[in-house]
Amino acid sequence: MTDMWERVERLIGADSLGRLAEKTVAVVGLGSGGGFVAVSLAMSGVGRFVLVDNDVLEAGNVTRHVADLRYVGWNKAEAVADLILNRNPEAQVETRAGLIDDHWDCLDDVDILVAAVDSEQVKFTINERCLEKGLCASYAGVYERGEGGDHVIIRPFDGPCYACWSEATRDGVMVAMGAGGELDYGMIGEAGTLEAEPGLWVNVTKVAGIQTDLIINELLRGSSAHEPMPANTLIVTNSYMDIFEGQENDPHTATWLEIARDPDCLVCGERLKQGVSKLVEGDAGSISLADLAASGLTTDIEFEDEDD
Ligand SMILES: [Zn+2]
């Protein structure tokens, strides 16, 4: 590490910095949120990236993007890769210009995936792939007009998958927000993307900054620098917001919320059941947590106590 990292090292310690330098983060979607997270992770010492985006940066993007007018016409993944290398020339950055559907192979050696795509449909596809691969994923959402946002890290078969989580948060828990208006986070348009009015850069980056911090914490899991969080979901407000019906949160506050796995979830519930029955057939009916973990279907079960 060069002198460039002296201050980060003083803050997080040489051991953590060394760990982060060896970690690979995939960011799928390099828009406002994903671009900010990728560059911020690089500035915090994460050494390896896989960046996937199909889009080209337009002039209209630069008031809400880490890349400025110099990058107009660039693929967004390539623009963010350039920004990362200008912060940390030693970083290894692989870019894929295209849709994630054509690039699943690039996730093989990744430590965590940042699902920063607009499309809820694509997030659900990413969720299924991550469960298959046993890959942790970070999902953040910014609410309409940037009034707030939320973040969750999904650990495969350890807590909810994104489908259970999204069912609970988007349809149930957050019922109303803003000046007496209905929750419109879930206004999903024909293209499968959130149709909500975007917030200002500062509203997006507040959520993305917290997301970055929580990703770093997740990457340090297993080390003394890792801090257990109070719950799996953080909801951040930028303005007055009803997170729970009848309970108004002040601007610039945050609330932790534990979202449980839905045992009947069509995505993780069924797969977990199938995995268990497959093991029962093959192994005379005796199943231990270690068996489940070894099956690859429940990779994280054995790490449940790792926080301690
Ligand atoms: Zn699920």
Boltz pocket constraint, residues with backbone or C-beta under 6 A from the ligand:
constraints:
  - pocket:
      binder: B
      contacts: [[A, 160], [A, 161], [A, 162], [A, 163], [A, 164], [A, 165], [A, 262], [A, 265], [A, 266], [A, 267], [A, 268], [A, 269]]
      max_distance: 6.0
